[in-house]
Amino acid sequence: MSPTQDMTDIPIGTTAERQVVLGQSGAAPEAKWVIVTRALKREYDMGSEVVRALRGVDVAIARNEYVAIMGPSGSGKSTLMNLIGCLDTPTAGEYWLNGTLVSSMTDDQLARIRNKEIGFVFQTFNLLPRATALHNVELPLVYAGVGAEERRRRASEALERVQLGDRMDHKPNELSGGQRQRVAIARALVNRPSILLADEPTGNLDSATSEEIMKVFEELASQGQTVIMVTHEADIAAHARRVVVLRDGVVHSDDRRELFTQKAGL
């Protein structure tokens, strides 16, 4: 690096520290790395054709980072999200989540890791229409066998974190779109996951409400929550502190927000 070169001009995916952890094939990453993928591939047999959705993705994400994964349709971002979220297994390569090699796990093992380590936020809110915000947030704790008093305490805390402490007894049809998405975020947080994984979280929201939800993610990231957001919109991705762009199943760029916005003309 030249003496006058700003650190923000260096692609974050090529920094020496990340290259070291990515280059240590088979070795468990240090505790600071919550996600490490090495030469990650996913192929699908479509009759006589093989679709190579991911062609060797190397990504290292440290604990407490706020990262957007962005790309157009067909770039592989949804496939990568499914692998990171333990919803699918790779054809080849390694995926380490919170120090555990999950790329070779069985479906049952993946389900246990998924429930423990990952909080999902989707484009559709997936709330129970007849349940209050509090009961919707409590639901993962019910499945986990947590007692009623502890469930209520943790669900209340999660709703407070997304500024909905005064809407706990409201049902989804009594809430705005932005408030419903915040309930969904609180539900994703209630199990205290290692990562919050958001798939197109503003896809059903208008621009003003989208900004509101982005502020929630920024606040959670500032509190130390690891946030990974998948989106196809550059202006939404630019809210993250780091943006990984996929094209044709490989990492096209991996930059800090400042460099990404400069490249994108935002």
PyMOL commands that set and color helices and strands:
alter all, ss='L'
color gray80, all
select helices_A, chain A and resi 7-9+12-14+16-23+77-84+107-117+133-143+148-161+165-167+172-174+177-189+207-222+234-237+257-264
alter helices_A, ss='H'
color red, helices_A
select strands_A, chain A and resi 33-46+49-62+66-70+92-97+100-101+118-121+195-199+226-231+242-247+250-256
alter strands_A, ss='S'
color yellow, strands_A
deselect
rebuild
show_as cartoon
